[in-house]
């Protein structure tokens, strides 16, 4: 199981017994300039959705996607740019 703590750190837990595992920083990318005001509340940190698999953790927001190894190493990312 993957938990997003304070929207800036990821904590992995063993789904069988809840034992804590790897914990790593996973900072949310800032909202790009030029997106409409309704995109998010002022001061809110984006990217509060995680999608864990057996060997990857994906952090998803409307303007970015970032993939991590299960040890916390960033594997790749995609960021939407405002037009």
C-alpha positions in Angstrom: 0.0 0.0 0.0 1.3 3.5 -0.8 0.3 6.6 1.3 0.9 10.2 0.3 1.9 12.1 3.4 1.4 15.8 3.5 1.3 15.6 -0.3 5.1 15.7 -0.4 6.2 12.3 0.9 5.3 8.7 0.0 5.2 5.9 2.6 5.0 2.3 1.5 3.3 -0.2 3.9 3.1 -3.9 3.6 -0.5 -4.7 2.7 -0.5 -7.9 4.8 0.5 -6.6 8.2 0.9 -2.8 7.8 4.6 -2.9 8.4 6.3 0.4 7.3 8.6 0.2 4.3 10.3 2.8 2.1 9.6 6.4 2.7 10.7 9.0 0.2 10.2 12.6 -0.9 7.8 13.0 -3.9 7.3 16.7 -4.2 4.4 17.9 -6.3 5.3 19.9 -9.3 4.0 23.5 -9.3 1.0 24.4 -11.3 2.3 25.9 -14.7 1.8 29.5 -15.3 -1.1 30.3 -17.6 -3.6 27.7 -16.3 -7.0 29.0 -15.4 -7.7 30.2 -11.9 -10.3 27.4 -11.4 -7.5 24.7 -11.8 -7.0 24.5 -8.1 -7.6 26.3 -4.9 -5.0 29.0 -4.0 -2.1 27.5 -2.1 -3.1 23.9 -2.6 -0.5 21.4 -3.5 -1.4 19.3 -6.5 -0.9 15.6 -7.2 -2.7 13.8 -4.4 -3.4 10.6 -6.3 -1.0 7.6 -6.2 -1.2 4.4 -8.3 1.0 1.7 -7.0 1.9 -1.5 -8.8 4.3 -4.3 -7.9 7.4 -2.5 -9.2 6.3 1.2 -9.8 4.5 4.0 -8.0 2.7 6.6 -10.2 1.8 10.0 -8.9 -1.0 11.6 -10.9 -2.4 15.1 -11.1 -4.2 16.9 -13.9 -1.0 18.7 -15.0 1.7 16.1 -14.3 2.5 12.4 -14.0 5.6 11.1 -12.3 6.7 7.5 -12.0 8.9 6.1 -9.2 10.7 2.8 -8.6 9.5 1.1 -5.4 12.7 2.3 -3.7 11.8 6.0 -4.4 14.0 6.6 -7.4 12.3 8.8 -10.0 11.9 6.8 -13.3 10.2 9.4 -15.5 7.7 12.2 -15.7 5.4 14.1 -18.0 4.3 17.7 -17.4 1.5 19.5 -19.1 2.3 23.0 -20.3 -0.3 25.8 -20.6 -0.8 27.2 -24.1 
